[in-house]
Amino acid sequence: MGLINKIKSNPKIKKFVLWTISPNRRPRPRLWVKWFLNPFLHKKGKDTVIHRRRSRIDVFPWNKFNVGSQTTIEDFTVINNGSGNVIIGNKVRVGIGTVIIGPVTMGNGSGTGQHVFISGFNHGYSDAEKNSSVQPLDLKPVIIEDEAHIGANSVILAGVTIGKRCQIGAGSVVTKSIPPYSVAAGNPAKIIKKYNFETNNWERV
C-alpha cells in the first residue's frame, strides 16, 4: 500500500504510471495489460464464453471485472470497468452490441437483449465554466438482480436497481429503480404489470 499511496500522491509519477497502462485520451488498456496483468486479477468462471475478438473488453487492473460460470458475452459488446467494478454472475447472457460501463452488477441468470446500454455513472457538470469531460464523474452503481431481463435497445441509467425476475420491454429508458417481479416499458419506463403471488398471475397495474 505504501508504493500505491506514493504513486497517487505524486502527480508526475501517477501520470506516467497511467500512461503505461492506457494511452492518453483513449480509455482502453494497452496490450501488455490485457495479456500479462488482467488475467491474474480478473475472474472468469467455468464454461463462460467471452467473444473478445469482435468486442471491446476494455478492463483495467484497478477495478474488478469478474464473470461467473456458464455465462455468454456476445460479439460487439463493450465493457469498461475504468470507473467502477463490473460484476457479472452465473448463467448470464449479454446480448450482441451491448455496452456495460461500471460500476454495474448483473445477478445470476440475468440477461440483456441486443444493443442495450448500461452505465453506472454520469459526467459531472456542476461547474458551468468547465467542460464536463474534465469534471469528476458522478458514480451511481447499477444493479440488475437475479433473473431480470432487459429488452433490446434499452437504456439503463446510473443509480437504477432492477429487481429480481423483472422484465424490461424493448426500447425502454429506465430512469428509476424497478421493484422485483415487475414488467416495465416505455420512455421513461413505467411499471405495467406486477406478479401476484396469491393468484399466480402477472396483473396489470
C-alpha positions as CSV (number, residue, x, y, z in Angstrom):
1,M,0.0,0.0,0.0
2,G,2.9,2.3,0.6
3,L,4.0,2.2,-3.0
4,I,0.5,2.8,-4.2
5,N,0.0,5.7,-1.9
6,K,3.3,7.2,-3.1
7,I,2.2,6.9,-6.7
8,K,-1.2,8.5,-6.0
9,S,0.4,11.4,-4.1
10,N,2.9,12.3,-6.8
11,P,1.1,13.8,-9.9
12,K,4.1,13.2,-12.2
13,I,4.6,9.5,-11.2
14,K,0.8,8.9,-11.3
15,K,0.6,10.4,-14.8
16,F,3.4,8.2,-16.0
17,V,2.0,5.0,-14.5
18,L,-1.4,5.7,-16.0
19,W,0.3,6.3,-19.4
20,T,2.0,2.9,-19.2
21,I,-1.5,1.3,-18.7
22,S,-3.6,3.3,-21.1
23,P,-2.8,5.8,-23.9
24,N,-3.8,9.4,-23.2
25,R,-7.4,10.2,-24.1
26,R,-8.0,6.5,-25.2
27,P,-10.0,4.7,-22.5
28,R,-8.6,1.2,-23.2
29,P,-5.8,-0.8,-21.7
30,R,-2.5,-1.4,-23.6
31,L,-1.8,-4.9,-24.9
32,W,0.6,-5.8,-22.1
33,V,-2.1,-5.1,-19.6
34,K,-4.6,-7.3,-21.4
35,W,-2.1,-10.1,-21.9
36,F,0.1,-10.2,-18.8
37,L,-1.7,-8.3,-16.0
38,N,-5.5,-8.6,-16.3
39,P,-5.6,-12.5,-16.5
40,F,-4.2,-12.6,-12.9
41,L,-6.5,-10.0,-11.5
42,H,-9.9,-10.7,-13.1
43,K,-12.0,-13.8,-12.7
44,K,-13.8,-15.9,-15.3
45,G,-15.9,-18.9,-14.3
46,K,-16.0,-22.3,-15.9
47,D,-17.7,-22.8,-19.3
48,T,-18.0,-19.0,-19.7
49,V,-17.6,-17.7,-23.3
50,I,-16.5,-14.1,-24.0
51,H,-16.4,-13.2,-27.7
52,R,-13.3,-10.9,-27.4
53,R,-12.2,-10.8,-31.0
54,R,-15.1,-8.6,-32.1
55,S,-15.8,-6.9,-28.8
56,R,-14.1,-4.2,-26.8
57,I,-13.4,-5.6,-23.3
58,D,-11.6,-2.5,-22.0
59,V,-10.9,-3.6,-18.5
60,F,-8.3,-2.1,-16.2
61,P,-6.4,-3.6,-13.3
62,W,-7.6,-1.2,-10.6
63,N,-11.2,-2.3,-10.7
64,K,-12.9,-5.7,-10.7
65,F,-14.1,-7.5,-13.9
66,N,-15.5,-10.8,-12.6
67,V,-17.6,-13.1,-14.6
68,G,-19.3,-16.2,-13.2
69,S,-19.7,-19.7,-14.8
70,Q,-21.7,-20.6,-17.9
71,T,-22.1,-17.0,-18.9
72,T,-22.0,-15.8,-22.5
73,I,-20.9,-12.3,-23.7
74,E,-21.8,-11.9,-27.3
75,D,-20.0,-10.2,-30.2
76,F,-19.6,-6.4,-30.5
77,T,-20.0,-5.9,-26.8
78,V,-18.3,-3.1,-25.0
79,I,-17.3,-3.5,-21.3
80,N,-15.4,-0.8,-19.4
81,N,-14.5,-1.0,-15.7
82,G,-12.4,2.1,-15.7
83,S,-14.8,4.0,-13.4
84,G,-16.1,1.1,-11.3
85,N,-16.4,-2.7,-10.9
86,V,-18.2,-4.8,-13.5
87,I,-19.5,-8.0,-11.8
88,I,-21.4,-10.5,-13.9
89,G,-22.9,-13.6,-12.3
90,N,-23.5,-17.2,-13.4
91,K,-25.6,-18.2,-16.5
92,V,-25.9,-14.6,-17.7
93,R,-26.3,-13.7,-21.4
94,V,-25.0,-10.3,-22.6
95,G,-26.6,-9.7,-26.0
96,I,-24.9,-8.6,-29.2
97,G,-23.8,-4.9,-29.2
98,T,-24.5,-4.3,-25.5
99,V,-22.5,-1.6,-23.7
100,I,-21.7,-2.0,-20.0
101,I,-19.8,0.7,-18.2
102,G,-19.1,0.2,-14.5
103,P,-20.0,0.3,-11.7
104,V,-22.5,-2.4,-12.8
105,T,-23.6,-5.7,-11.2
106,M,-25.6,-8.3,-13.1
107,G,-27.1,-11.1,-10.9
108,N,-27.2,-14.9,-11.7
109,G,-29.5,-15.8,-14.6
110,S,-30.0,-12.2,-15.8
111,G,-29.5,-11.0,-19.3
112,T,-29.8,-8.4,-22.0
113,G,-31.1,-8.3,-25.5
114,Q,-29.2,-6.7,-28.3
115,H,-27.8,-3.2,-28.2
116,V,-28.6,-2.5,-24.5
117,F,-26.7,0.4,-22.8
118,I,-26.0,0.3,-19.1
119,S,-23.9,2.9,-17.3
120,G,-23.1,3.3,-13.6
121,F,-22.1,7.0,-13.9
122,N,-23.0,10.4,-15.3
123,H,-20.5,13.0,-16.4
124,G,-20.3,15.8,-13.8
125,Y,-21.4,19.2,-15.0
126,S,-21.8,21.2,-11.7
127,D,-19.2,23.8,-12.8
128,A,-20.7,25.5,-15.8
129,E,-17.3,27.1,-16.7
130,K,-15.6,23.8,-17.4
131,N,-16.2,21.1,-20.0
132,S,-18.0,18.1,-18.4
133,S,-15.2,15.8,-19.7
134,V,-12.8,17.3,-17.1
135,Q,-15.2,17.3,-14.1
136,P,-15.4,14.5,-11.6
137,L,-17.7,11.6,-12.5
138,D,-21.0,11.2,-10.6
139,L,-20.8,7.5,-9.8
140,K,-24.1,5.7,-9.1
141,P,-23.9,1.9,-9.4
142,V,-26.4,-0.1,-11.5
143,I,-27.7,-3.3,-10.0
144,I,-29.6,-5.9,-12.1
145,E,-30.8,-8.6,-9.8
146,D,-31.1,-12.3,-10.4
147,E,-33.0,-13.5,-13.4
148,A,-34.0,-10.0,-14.6
149,H,-34.0,-9.4,-18.3
150,I,-33.5,-6.2,-20.3
151,G,-35.2,-5.9,-23.7
152,A,-33.2,-5.0,-26.9
153,N,-32.2,-1.3,-27.4
154,S,-33.0,-0.4,-23.8
155,V,-31.0,2.2,-21.8
156,I,-30.4,1.7,-18.0
157,L,-29.3,4.9,-16.3
158,A,-26.9,5.3,-13.4
159,G,-28.3,4.6,-9.9
160,V,-31.0,2.2,-11.1
161,T,-31.7,-1.2,-9.5
162,I,-33.8,-3.6,-11.5
163,G,-35.3,-6.2,-9.1
164,K,-35.4,-10.0,-9.3
165,R,-37.3,-11.5,-12.2
166,C,-38.2,-8.2,-13.8
167,Q,-38.8,-7.9,-17.5
168,I,-37.9,-4.6,-19.2
169,G,-39.6,-4.0,-22.5
170,A,-37.6,-3.4,-25.7
171,G,-36.6,0.2,-26.3
172,S,-37.2,1.3,-22.7
173,V,-35.3,4.0,-20.9
174,V,-35.1,3.1,-17.2
175,T,-34.6,6.2,-15.1
176,K,-35.8,4.9,-11.8
177,S,-35.5,1.6,-9.9
178,I,-38.0,-1.2,-10.7
179,P,-39.1,-3.5,-7.8
180,P,-38.8,-7.3,-8.1
181,Y,-41.3,-9.2,-10.1
182,S,-42.4,-6.3,-12.3
183,V,-42.8,-5.6,-16.0
184,A,-41.8,-2.1,-17.1
185,A,-41.7,-0.5,-20.5
186,G,-41.5,2.9,-22.2
187,N,-39.6,6.1,-22.1
188,P,-39.3,6.8,-19.2
189,A,-40.1,3.2,-18.2
190,K,-43.1,2.7,-16.1
191,I,-44.4,-0.4,-14.4
192,I,-47.2,-2.0,-16.4
193,K,-47.5,-5.4,-14.6
194,K,-46.7,-7.0,-11.3
195,Y,-46.7,-10.6,-10.3
196,N,-49.4,-11.5,-7.8
197,F,-48.2,-14.4,-5.7
198,E,-51.8,-15.1,-4.4
199,T,-53.3,-15.6,-7.9
200,N,-50.0,-16.7,-9.5
201,N,-50.6,-14.3,-12.4
202,W,-48.9,-11.2,-13.9
203,E,-51.5,-8.5,-13.3
204,R,-51.8,-5.1,-14.9
205,V,-51.1,-2.1,-12.7
